[in-house]
Amino acid sequence: MDAPAWHHDTAIIDDGARLGPGTRVWHFSHVCAGARIGAGCSLGQNVFVGNDVVIGSGVKIQNNVSVYDAVTLEDDVFCGPSVVFTNVYNPRAAVSRKSEYLRTVVKRGATLGANCTLVCGTTVGEHAFVGAGSVITRDVPAFALMVGVPARRIGWMSRHGERLGLPVRGEGEASCPATGERYRLVGDVVIMVE
């Protein structure tokens, strides 16, 4: 049987929040009542999780990350320290826009580097890799390696997190240097070859 969820004494877990078995919530973090968090996750120090948030299993969220309402993190997502999520495209303190939240989805196995920012309403594809400090302003394809402000695609990554020897666009095949898994690029789409 899996170990139950655990939280540090300084963490606040509101009544109603659901944490899967083996999930650990560290110092000074706050999980709101409506949050749904899967099994085996790690929420570092000073992490905030809003009410309308779904986090899959095996997710690692490093220190100082606020996962605001309308964000979904699928299984095995990695969020580096101080990743920034947003949920309103045109915020104003004097104008309530809670009914205008735009959904952000980070697909299975994606990595968000330290201090990167995701503008709301975007989807980061499976196993994509967003470099530290980058700003995501549009959808990211699966396996894409994104860097810069605004972020642009400079290559492709394997499921294992290794750079693939594929062109940025066009056609080609490559294998992961760590696992040997094969990948094929056609246009702007990378797929694993069975």
N, C-alpha and C positions, 0 to 999 in steps of 0.2 A: 504494500500500500504506500502511496506517495505521502510525503510529509505534509502537514497542513501549511497553509499560508502563514507567514510570520511578518511582524512589523516591529520596528524599534519603538521603544517607549515614547520617543519624541514625535513619532509619526502620528498623523490624524487620519483615521479611516472612518468616514461617515457611515452611519447606519444605512444599510441598503446596498452598499458597494459590494460587488462580488469579486473575490480574488481566488484564483484557482490554486490547487494544491502545489506546494513547493515554491510559490511566489514569495519574494522577499522585498519588503519596503523599508528603506533605510532612513536615517536621521532627517528630521524636519520636513518630511514629505507630507502631502495632503492628497487623499483620494476621495473625491466627492461621491455622494450617495448613488448616483445613477451609473457610475463607471462599471464596466465589465472587463475584467482582466483574466486572461487565461492562466494555464499552469506553467510553472517553471520560469516565471519572469523575474527580472531584477530591476527595481526602481531605485536609483541612487539617491544620494543626499539632495534635499531641496527640490524634489520633483513634485509638480502639481498635475493632477489628472481631473479633468472636468466631468460634469454629469453625462453629457452626450458623447462619450468616448468609448470605443471598443478597441481593446488590445488583445491580440491573439496569444498563443502560447510561445514560450521560448524567447520572448522579446527582452532586449537589454536596453534600458534607458539610463544613460549616465547622468551625472550631477547637473543640477540647475536647468532642467528642461520642464517647460510648461506645455502639457498636451491639452489644448483648449477644446471646447465643445465643437462637434462636427468633424472630429479627426478619427480615422480608423487606422490602426497599425495591425497588419496581418501577422501571421506566425513568423518567428525568427527575424524580425526587424531589429536592426541595431541603430540606436540614436546616440551619437557622440555627445560630449559635454556641451551644454548651452545651445543645443539645437533650438530653433525658433519656429513655432507653428503660429499661423494667424487664422482667423475665421471670418473677418469682415474685410472686404476689398477697399472700402473707402470710409474708414472710421472717423467719427467726430465725437468728442466728449459730450456735446450738447444734443446729439441726435441718437436715439435708440435704434439700433439696427439688428437686434437679436433675431428678428424674423427673417433677416437677410443673410444668415450665416451660409457660407459656401463650404461644401464638404471637401475634405482632403483625405486621400487614401494612399497609404504606403503599402505596396504589395509585398507578398511573402519574400523573405530573404534579403530585402533591400538594406543598404547601409547609408546612413545620413551622417556625414562627417561633422566634427566639432564646429560649432558656431555657424552652421549653414542655416538658411532661412527658406521656408516653403511658403510662398504666397498662396492664400487659400484658393480652393477650387481646382487644385492640381492633383494628378495621380502620378505616383512614382512606381514604375513597373517592377516586376519580379526581378530580384537579384541585381537591380541597378545599384550604382555606387555614386554617391554625391560627395564630392571633395569638400574638405574643410573650408569654411568661409564662403561657400557658393550660395547663390540666390536662385531658387527654382521659381520661374515665372510661368512655365507651361508644362504640359504633361511630358513625362520622361519614359522612353521605351524600356522594355525589359532588357536587362544586361548592359544598359548604357553606362558609360563613365562620363560624368558631368562635372565641369569645373568652371569657376569664374562668376562674374557679376555683370549682367545676368549670366546664368550658367549656360554653357554650350557643350555639346557632345564632342569629346576628343578621342573616344575609343570605346572599347567594349570589355566587360569583365565576365569571368566565369562564375559559376555558383560558389566556387571555393574562394573567390575574391582575388583571383589572379588576372592580370591583364592579358587579353587575347590578341594574337597577331592578326587582327582583321582590319581592313580599311574602315575609315569613319563611315563611308557610304559606298554602295556598289554591291559587289558580290565577292564571296570568298568563304574558305573553310579554315578552321584553326582548332587546335586542341589545347586544353588547359594544361599548363606546364606542371601543375601539381598532381592532377588526377588522371589526365589523359582523356577526359570527357571531350567529345567532339561537338563543335558549334558551326552553324552555317549562317552567313549573312546574305540576305536578298533584299536589296534596296535599303530600307531603314529598319529591317526586322531581323533579329537574331533568334535562332531556335537551336535547341539541343538536338543533335542527330542521334537517333536510337541505335 
